[in-house]
Amino acid sequence: HTPDRIFCAHPLFVTWKIGRDKRLRGCIGTFSAMNLHSGLREYTLTSALKDSRFPPMTRDELPRLFCSVSLLTNFEDVCDYLDWEVGVHGIRIEFINEKGSKRTATYLPEVAKEQGWDHIQTIDSLLRKGGYKAPITNEFRKTIKLTRYRSEKMTLSYAEYLAHRQHHHFQNGIGHPLPPYNHYS
């Protein structure tokens, strides 16, 4: 029995990390609720191949990859930009940059904790990630519109993925393992 919520639509992010130290290799997602199957298919490939911070992934990298899927839940708009908990909430900020354009940026719940950041360091890093170039003052921070959220996260290494695929294949009576490098997702 699969929980009904698996088939619901969810905002989701797909994160790729690489190597023993699990360096970020790509992370892209959407705040629009998507069908899980099509959302995973789209964002697994988009985050692997189209994250502008990184070159597209190559086959040679596959054995060293870890893929995480974060389903985003419990969205709450808050009045105070400090009204969220490090390690518990992801945050999405919306702000007006120095040119008068509306910009947004987000960090998933684990980011601030992994980086060892407090609230202010996280907010300031997020403003820079969102392209804010001017000096950051406390007055400016108070103009930020902040939404906090939670996530349910699942991570799989490439080796675990292959083992799962092989086990699933044998259970279905196919009788031979899949060739390596069959899929990204």
N, C-alpha and C positions, 0 to 999 in steps of 0.2 A: 504494500500500500504506500503510495507516494502522497505526501502532504499536498492538499489542494493548492496551497500558495505557490508551489513550484510552477504551476501553470498560469498564475496571475501575471499581470504586467508589473514590472519593477524598474525604477531607476537603477542603473548598474554601472560599475567600473571594472575594467579588466587591467590588472597590473602584471607586468613581466619583470622578474628579477633574474640576475645571472650570477653564477659562481658561488663559491663557498661563503663569501661575504655578502652575498645577495644584494649586489648593486642594482639600483633601478635601471631598467632597460626599456621601459615603455609603460605608459599609463594613460588611458583614454576611456571616457565613459560618457554617460548622458544622465541628465536629471529628468528627462522625459520617461514616463513609465513605458517599458517595452515588453513585449512578449519575450519570455526568458530564452526560448530556443533561438529566435531570430536575433535578439539582442546579443546573446553570447557569440553567435556566428559572426555578426558584424564587428563587434568591439574587440573580440579576440584578434582578428586580423588587423583592424585599424590600429590598435595599440601596438601590435608587433611591427607593422610596416610603415605607419604614417605619423608617429609621434615626432614632431618637428625638432625635438631636443636630441634625437638619436638617429643614426642611419638605420635603414630597414634591417631587420634581423636576417641572418643567413642560416642555411642548413647546418653549417659547422657549429653554430651556437646551441642548437637544440638540446644536446645531452646535458648542458649546464644550466638549462632554464628552469624556472619555477613560475607557474602561472596562478594568479589569485583572482577570484571573482568576488566582488563586494556588492551585495544587494542592499540598497539604501532604504532606510525606513525612518519613521518617527520624526518627520520634518517639523521644526518649530521655529517660527520667526521670533527673535528676541529683541528687546529694546536696547539692552546694554551689550556692547561688543565683548565684554568680559564674562557674559553669562553662558558659559559652556565649560565642560570638564575635559582636561587633557587626558587622552587615552580612552575616553568614553565617547565623546562626540566628534564627528567630522564637522567642519564648518565651511560654509559658502558665504563669501562676502560679495557685496555689490557696492561700488563706489564711483564717484565722479573723478576722473583723472584731471591732471593739470590743464588739459586741453578742453575740458568740459564734456568729455565722452564718458558714457556709462561703461564700466568694466566689471567683470566678475572673475573670481578665482576660488578654488576649493582645495582643501586638504582632507583626505580620508581620515577616519578616527585614529589610526595608528601612527600617522606621520609625525605629529608633534612629540609624542612619547619616544618614538625611535630616534628622533633628532635631539632629544633632551631639552626641548624648548619649553619656556613658560608661555603664558597667554600673549604677552606683548611681543615676544620674539616670533611667535607663530603668526600673529596678525601682521607684523611688519614684513616677514618673509612672504606672506600671501599677497600683500600689497605689491611687493617687488615682482613676484611671479605674475601678477595681473598687469604689470607694466607701469606702475606708478613710479615716476622718476624724481619727484620733488622731495624735499625733506619731510619726514613724517613727524607730525606734532600730535600731542594728546588731543588738541581741538579737532584735528583732522580725523583721528581714530573715532571720535564720537559721531562723525557723520556717516560712518559705515553702516550699511544695512546688513545684519548678520542672520543667517539661518543655520541652526544647528541640526544635526541628524545623527542617526546611528547606522551601523551596518552589520550585516551577517556576512562573514568572510570565509571562503574555502580556498585552500592552497594545495596544489599538486605539483610535484617535480616531474620532469620528463620521464624518469625511470618509473615512477609510480603510474604515470599515464600509460606507458607501454605495458606494464604488468597488468593493469586493469583491462586494456584493450585485448591483450593476449588471453587473459582469463575469460573475458566476455566472448571472444571468438571461439575458444574451445567449448564453452558451455553451449554455444549455438550450433555445435557439430561441424564446424568448418574444418577443424583438424590441423590447421597449420598457422603459425604465428603471422601476424601482419608484418610486412616489411617496415624497417625503421623509416622515420621521416615521412610518414604517410600524411599527417595533418599537422596544422598548427594548433587546432583546438581539441 
